[in-house]
């Protein structure tokens, strides 16, 4: 799909390439066979930065493998109010936990071409 969109964009008069982004906060879940990881709230419960880094690296490799140049990941949030509908995207409610998990997530995803 992405390749077709890019080909069409490059055949226009101005030949401006597109930048296509995908939401891959816990895996490249729009692709059949890709690895899906628990939401960040679940990964934060592990308190294991090495695991978070490994999951982010796998996600980055799978997104990169499909030719997509940009992902809306990692999500770095310190969730303090459950009324926010996306609390599961944060690693937890303490800044200390968010900092350690965020660092691991950024390191894992940046080992590929997107950052």
ZICOR-V639228 format. One record per residue. N is the residue number from 1. RES is the residue in one letter. PHI is phi in whole degrees, 0 to 359 (* if undefined). D_LAST is the distance of its C-alpha to the last C-alpha in whole Angstrom. Layout:
n res phi d_last
N RES PHI D_LAST
N RES PHI D_LAST
This chain:
n res phi d_last
1 X * 23
2 X 299 19
3 X 299 21
4 X 295 24
5 X 298 22
6 X 294 20
7 X 300 24
8 X 296 26
9 X 296 23
10 X 284 24
11 X 266 28
12 X 285 28
13 X 303 30
14 X 272 27
15 X 56 24
16 X 274 21
17 X 290 19
18 X 266 17
19 X 248 14
20 X 249 14
21 X 245 13
22 X 225 14
23 X 275 15
24 X 232 14
25 X 289 15
26 X 225 17
27 X 118 17
28 X 270 17
29 X 290 20
30 X 267 21
31 X 242 21
32 X 301 24
33 X 90 24
34 X 286 21
35 X 280 21
36 X 251 21
37 X 254 21
38 X 300 23
39 X 299 21
40 X 304 20
41 X 300 23
42 X 288 25
43 X 294 22
44 X 298 23
45 X 297 26
46 X 287 26
47 X 51 24
48 X 237 23
49 X 301 19
50 X 296 19
51 X 294 20
52 X 297 17
53 X 297 15
54 X 295 16
55 X 297 16
56 X 294 13
57 X 295 12
58 X 297 15
59 X 300 13
60 X 299 10
61 X 295 13
62 X 290 15
63 X 294 13
64 X 300 12
65 X 296 15
66 X 267 16
67 X 87 15
68 X 282 12
69 X 269 9
70 X 214 8
71 X 232 9
72 X 272 11
73 X 214 10
74 X 279 11
75 X 267 14
76 X 245 15
77 X 215 19
78 X 251 22
79 X 276 24
80 X 238 28
81 X 222 30
82 X 296 30
83 X 288 31
84 X 291 28
85 X 290 27
86 X 237 24
87 X 300 25
88 X 294 24
89 X 276 20
90 X 267 20
91 X 282 21
92 X 165 24
93 X 257 26
94 X 254 26
95 X 301 23
96 X 299 24
97 X 294 23
98 X 300 20
99 X 296 18
100 X 292 19
101 X 287 17
102 X 296 14
103 X 301 14
104 X 297 14
105 X 295 12
106 X 294 9
107 X 298 10
108 X 293 11
109 X 283 8
110 X 278 5
111 X 286 8
112 X 243 7
113 X 279 6
114 X 281 4
115 X 258 0
